[in-house]
């Protein structure tokens, strides 16, 4: 069997979401039964890397629909700085690990369960032993993804978490158009990806700017660049960029703005105009009509518009994933190739897979 590639997984995302829509409701119902009728007043999400970014997106859905306190943690924060007195029977802890092999997240679940909190392990590989550390397992319905830089794992995890959040709150969320929006996004990206990848092949660094729910997309896009292209990356929301980092803006600065028409769009427009006057490398990934509302002198990838802002995080990461993949290939490397294949084994940060696909 041919080895999977990052690009293959990336292009599978519309079909993966269709699988989520078919299979996730049954998964979620089983988890809800396992949790019982508990009324949670605290919901904590724990994860690292791509899983952490999916948790950040899910936070916006949970805060919208639930009255509970909602917080997102890295495993380090949760293990060593979280007040244990908050972990009781009215706390729900969601541990997110694409592979169910992240040791820090597994320890967080064990700690939470020992203190009486209810726990759910969210993973694409529920058969892995790490998933047994929680009261229930929520399968993200991702399918096989044997590459280190996750793509479909990110969007499928967000989709399942959105559906789970709605179900917990007695609400509904319609994701039925997401696969079509993804397909349109891929078509628009394909028109420009060759030139974009050639441009970013020589980028000294990249700054990504996206706030609100798109902060999750920006952070994940930055992670893909770090994992594959291996150049310095910074990620800000537009307000934070205005408070200091703008001093680094120069002619050769490569900036990527994510703009979905939500709160902060007017601020983003002003920042884009300012950046375009000072840099020749401004890429805007935004809603279609943005180009009618302002002059865009740099590159622009027009994306679908008119939907709930929450849903935009499900397709805005795709151009960033594709850019990371193709830029890496133009540098003469495979994006699936880890620089240090034995890293997690040496550091003890993950249980190693049966087949070491980091090699």
C-alpha positions as CSV (number, residue, x, y, z in Angstrom):
1,X,0.0,0.0,0.0
2,X,1.4,3.4,-0.9
3,X,2.3,5.7,1.9
4,X,-0.1,8.5,2.8
5,X,0.9,12.1,2.2
6,X,0.0,15.3,3.9
7,X,-1.5,16.5,0.6
8,X,-3.6,13.4,0.2
9,X,-5.1,13.8,3.7
10,X,-5.6,17.6,3.1
11,X,-7.6,16.9,-0.1
12,X,-9.7,14.3,1.7
13,X,-11.2,16.8,4.1
14,X,-14.6,17.4,2.3
15,X,-15.2,13.6,2.3
16,X,-14.0,13.3,5.9
17,X,-16.5,15.9,7.0
18,X,-19.2,14.0,5.2
19,X,-18.2,10.9,7.2
20,X,-18.3,13.0,10.4
21,X,-21.9,14.0,9.6
22,X,-22.8,10.4,9.1
23,X,-21.0,8.8,12.0
24,X,-20.6,11.4,14.7
25,X,-24.2,11.6,16.0
26,X,-24.0,8.0,17.2
27,X,-20.7,8.5,18.8
28,X,-22.0,11.6,20.6
29,X,-25.1,9.9,21.8
30,X,-23.0,7.1,23.4
31,X,-20.9,9.6,25.2
32,X,-23.9,11.5,26.5
33,X,-25.3,8.3,27.9
34,X,-22.0,7.5,29.5
35,X,-21.9,10.9,31.2
36,X,-25.5,10.6,32.5
37,X,-27.6,13.5,33.5
38,X,-24.8,15.5,35.1
39,X,-25.2,19.3,35.0
40,X,-21.7,20.6,34.4
41,X,-20.8,24.1,35.6
42,X,-17.2,23.8,34.5
43,X,-15.8,22.5,31.2
44,X,-12.1,22.2,30.6
45,X,-10.4,21.3,27.3
46,X,-6.9,20.0,27.3
47,X,-4.6,19.4,24.3
48,X,-1.3,20.1,22.6
49,X,-0.5,21.3,19.1
50,X,-3.3,20.6,16.6
51,X,-5.5,19.3,19.4
52,X,-5.0,22.4,21.4
53,X,-6.1,24.5,18.4
54,X,-9.2,22.4,17.9
55,X,-10.0,23.0,21.6
56,X,-9.7,26.8,21.1
57,X,-12.2,26.6,18.3
58,X,-14.6,24.4,20.4
59,X,-14.3,27.0,23.2
60,X,-16.3,29.5,21.1
61,X,-19.1,27.0,20.6
62,X,-19.3,26.0,24.3
63,X,-19.2,29.6,25.5
64,X,-22.0,30.5,23.1
65,X,-24.4,27.7,24.2
66,X,-23.4,26.8,27.7
67,X,-23.6,28.7,31.0
68,X,-20.7,26.8,32.3
69,X,-17.2,28.2,32.9
70,X,-15.1,27.2,29.8
71,X,-11.3,27.1,29.7
72,X,-8.6,25.7,27.5
73,X,-5.3,24.4,28.8
74,X,-2.1,22.8,27.7
75,X,-1.3,19.7,29.6
76,X,1.6,21.4,31.4
77,X,-0.6,24.2,32.7
78,X,-3.3,21.7,33.7
79,X,-1.0,19.3,35.5
80,X,1.1,21.8,37.4
81,X,-0.9,25.1,37.8
82,X,-4.6,24.2,37.7
83,X,-6.3,24.4,41.1
84,X,-7.3,20.8,41.9
85,X,-10.2,22.0,44.1
86,X,-12.1,22.8,40.9
87,X,-12.1,19.2,39.8
88,X,-15.3,17.7,41.2
89,X,-18.4,15.9,39.9
90,X,-19.7,19.1,38.2
91,X,-16.6,19.5,36.1
92,X,-16.3,18.0,32.6
93,X,-12.8,17.6,31.2
94,X,-12.2,16.9,27.5
95,X,-8.8,15.5,26.7
96,X,-8.0,15.9,23.0
97,X,-5.3,13.9,21.3
98,X,-5.5,12.9,17.6
99,X,-3.5,9.7,18.3
100,X,-4.4,9.0,21.9
101,X,-0.6,8.8,22.5
102,X,0.1,12.3,24.1
103,X,1.4,11.4,27.5
104,X,0.7,14.8,29.1
105,X,-3.0,14.8,28.0
106,X,-3.4,11.2,29.3
107,X,-2.0,12.2,32.7
108,X,-4.5,15.1,32.8
109,X,-7.4,12.7,32.2
110,X,-6.1,10.4,35.0
111,X,-5.7,13.3,37.4
112,X,-9.2,14.6,36.6
113,X,-10.9,11.3,37.0
114,X,-9.1,10.6,40.3
115,X,-10.5,13.9,41.6
116,X,-14.1,13.0,40.7
117,X,-14.5,15.0,37.4
118,X,-16.2,13.4,34.4
119,X,-13.9,12.8,31.5
120,X,-14.1,12.4,27.8
121,X,-11.1,11.5,25.6
122,X,-11.5,12.9,22.1
123,X,-9.4,11.1,19.5
124,X,-9.1,9.8,15.9
125,X,-7.6,6.6,17.2
126,X,-9.9,5.3,19.9
127,X,-8.4,1.8,19.8
128,X,-5.1,3.1,21.2
129,X,-4.6,2.3,24.9
130,X,-4.3,6.0,25.9
131,X,-8.0,6.5,25.3
132,X,-8.9,4.1,28.2
133,X,-7.9,6.8,30.7
134,X,-11.3,8.6,30.5
135,X,-15.0,7.8,31.3
136,X,-15.9,7.9,27.7
137,X,-14.2,8.1,24.3
138,X,-15.4,10.4,21.5
139,X,-14.2,9.2,18.1
140,X,-13.6,12.1,15.7
141,X,-14.4,9.9,12.7
142,X,-11.2,11.1,10.9
143,X,-10.1,7.8,9.5
144,X,-6.5,6.9,9.0
145,X,-4.0,9.7,9.0
146,X,-0.5,8.3,9.2
147,X,1.4,11.6,8.8
148,X,2.8,13.8,11.6
149,X,1.4,17.1,10.3
150,X,-2.3,16.6,10.7
151,X,-4.8,18.3,8.4
152,X,-8.1,16.3,8.2
153,X,-7.6,15.5,11.8
154,X,-7.8,19.1,12.7
155,X,-11.0,19.9,10.8
156,X,-12.8,16.7,11.7
157,X,-12.0,17.1,15.4
158,X,-13.4,20.7,15.3
159,X,-16.6,19.5,13.6
160,X,-17.2,16.7,16.1
161,X,-16.6,19.1,19.0
162,X,-19.0,21.6,17.6
163,X,-21.6,18.8,17.3
164,X,-20.9,17.6,20.8
165,X,-21.2,21.1,22.2
166,X,-24.5,21.6,20.5
167,X,-25.8,18.3,21.8
168,X,-24.7,19.0,25.4
169,X,-26.6,22.3,25.3
170,X,-29.7,20.9,23.6
171,X,-29.0,22.9,20.5
172,X,-28.4,22.0,16.8
173,X,-25.7,23.1,14.4
174,X,-26.0,22.6,10.7
175,X,-22.6,21.5,9.2
176,X,-24.2,20.1,6.0
177,X,-22.7,22.7,3.7
178,X,-19.2,22.5,5.1
179,X,-17.9,19.9,2.6
180,X,-19.1,22.2,-0.3
181,X,-17.4,25.2,1.3
182,X,-14.2,23.2,1.7
183,X,-14.4,22.1,-2.0
184,X,-14.8,25.7,-3.1
185,X,-11.9,26.8,-0.9
186,X,-9.7,24.1,-2.4
187,X,-10.6,25.2,-5.9
188,X,-9.8,28.9,-5.2
189,X,-6.5,27.9,-3.5
190,X,-5.4,25.7,-6.4
191,X,-5.7,28.7,-8.7
192,X,-2.9,30.5,-6.9
193,X,-0.9,27.8,-5.0
194,X,1.9,27.5,-7.5
195,X,2.9,31.1,-7.4
196,X,2.2,31.4,-3.6
197,X,4.4,28.4,-2.8
198,X,7.2,29.8,-5.0
199,X,7.0,33.1,-3.2
200,X,7.0,31.6,0.3
201,X,9.9,29.3,-0.6
202,X,12.1,32.3,0.1
203,X,10.2,33.8,3.0
204,X,12.5,34.6,5.9
205,X,9.5,34.3,8.3
206,X,5.7,34.5,8.4
207,X,3.2,36.4,10.5
208,X,-0.4,35.2,10.6
209,X,-3.1,37.5,11.8
210,X,-6.6,36.2,12.7
211,X,-8.8,36.8,15.7
212,X,-11.8,35.3,17.4
213,X,-12.7,31.8,16.2
214,X,-10.1,32.2,13.4
215,X,-7.4,32.4,16.0
216,X,-7.6,28.6,16.0
217,X,-7.1,28.6,12.2
218,X,-4.2,31.0,12.4
219,X,-2.5,29.1,15.1
220,X,-2.9,25.8,13.2
221,X,-1.7,27.4,10.0
222,X,1.4,28.6,11.9
223,X,2.0,25.1,13.3
224,X,1.9,23.6,9.8
225,X,4.5,26.1,8.6
226,X,6.7,25.3,11.6
227,X,6.3,21.5,11.2
228,X,7.0,21.5,7.5
229,X,8.5,24.7,6.0
230,X,10.6,25.2,9.2
231,X,10.8,29.0,9.3
232,X,10.0,31.3,12.2
233,X,6.2,32.0,12.5
234,X,4.3,34.4,14.7
235,X,0.5,34.4,15.2
236,X,-1.6,37.4,16.5
237,X,-5.1,38.7,16.5
238,X,-5.3,42.1,14.8
239,X,-5.5,44.0,18.1
240,X,-2.4,42.4,19.5
241,X,-0.5,43.0,16.3
242,X,-1.3,46.7,16.7
243,X,0.4,46.8,20.1
244,X,4.1,46.3,19.3
245,X,4.6,43.7,16.7
246,X,3.9,46.1,13.9
247,X,7.3,47.6,14.5
248,X,8.8,44.6,12.7
249,X,6.8,45.3,9.5
250,X,9.3,45.7,6.6
251,X,9.3,45.4,2.8
252,X,10.1,41.7,2.9
253,X,7.7,40.8,5.7
254,X,5.3,38.0,4.7
255,X,1.9,38.6,6.4
256,X,-1.2,36.4,6.1
257,X,-4.5,37.9,7.2
258,X,-7.6,35.8,7.9
259,X,-10.8,37.8,7.6
260,X,-14.3,36.3,7.8
261,X,-16.5,39.3,8.3
262,X,-16.9,38.8,12.0
263,X,-16.1,41.3,14.8
264,X,-12.8,43.1,14.2
265,X,-13.2,43.2,10.4
266,X,-13.0,47.0,10.3
267,X,-9.8,46.9,12.3
268,X,-8.4,44.2,10.1
269,X,-9.2,46.2,6.9
270,X,-7.2,49.2,8.3
271,X,-4.3,46.9,9.2
272,X,-4.3,45.3,5.8
273,X,-4.2,48.7,4.1
274,X,-1.3,49.8,6.3
275,X,0.6,46.6,5.7
276,X,0.1,46.7,1.9
277,X,1.8,50.1,1.8
278,X,4.9,48.8,3.5
279,X,5.3,45.2,2.4
280,X,5.2,43.5,-1.0
281,X,4.1,40.1,0.5
282,X,0.6,40.5,2.0
283,X,-1.8,37.6,1.5
284,X,-5.4,38.0,2.5
285,X,-7.6,34.9,3.0
286,X,-11.1,36.3,3.3
287,X,-14.8,36.4,2.4
288,X,-15.5,37.0,-1.3
289,X,-16.9,40.5,-1.1
290,X,-14.0,41.9,0.9
291,X,-12.3,42.8,-2.4
292,X,-15.3,45.0,-3.2
293,X,-15.1,46.7,0.1
294,X,-11.4,47.7,0.0
295,X,-8.5,47.8,-2.4
296,X,-6.4,44.6,-2.1
297,X,-3.1,45.1,-3.8
298,X,-1.5,41.9,-2.6
299,X,-2.7,38.3,-3.1
300,X,-6.3,37.5,-2.2
301,X,-7.9,34.0,-1.9
302,X,-11.7,34.6,-1.9
303,X,-13.7,32.1,0.3
304,X,-17.4,31.4,0.8
305,X,-19.4,33.9,2.8
306,X,-22.8,34.3,4.5
307,X,-22.6,31.6,7.1
308,X,-22.4,31.6,10.9
309,X,-18.9,32.9,11.8
310,X,-18.3,29.9,13.9
311,X,-18.3,27.6,10.8
312,X,-15.6,29.6,9.0
313,X,-12.9,27.9,11.1
314,X,-13.7,24.6,9.4
315,X,-12.5,25.8,5.9
316,X,-10.2,28.8,6.4
317,X,-7.3,26.5,7.5
318,X,-7.2,24.7,4.1
319,X,-5.2,27.4,2.1
320,X,-2.7,27.5,4.9
321,X,-2.3,23.7,5.0
322,X,-1.8,23.6,1.2
323,X,0.7,26.5,1.3
324,X,2.7,24.7,4.0
325,X,2.7,21.5,2.0
326,X,3.7,22.9,-1.4
327,X,6.3,25.4,0.0
328,X,8.0,22.5,1.7
329,X,8.1,20.5,-1.5
330,X,9.6,23.5,-3.4
331,X,12.3,23.4,-0.7
332,X,13.1,19.9,-1.8
333,X,11.7,18.1,1.2
334,X,8.7,15.8,1.9
335,X,6.3,17.5,4.4
336,X,5.7,14.1,5.9
337,X,9.3,13.7,6.9
338,X,10.1,14.5,10.5
339,X,13.4,16.3,11.1
340,X,13.9,14.1,14.3
341,X,12.0,10.8,13.9
342,X,12.9,9.6,17.4
343,X,12.0,12.9,19.1
344,X,9.0,11.7,21.1
345,X,10.7,8.4,22.0
346,X,13.7,10.3,23.4
347,X,11.7,13.0,25.2
348,X,9.0,10.6,26.4
349,X,6.3,13.0,25.2
350,X,4.2,10.5,23.3
351,X,3.8,6.7,23.2
352,X,5.3,5.7,19.8
353,X,3.0,4.4,17.1
354,X,3.0,0.8,16.0
355,X,4.5,2.0,12.7
356,X,6.8,5.0,13.2
357,X,5.5,7.3,10.5
358,X,7.7,10.1,11.7
359,X,10.5,8.4,9.7
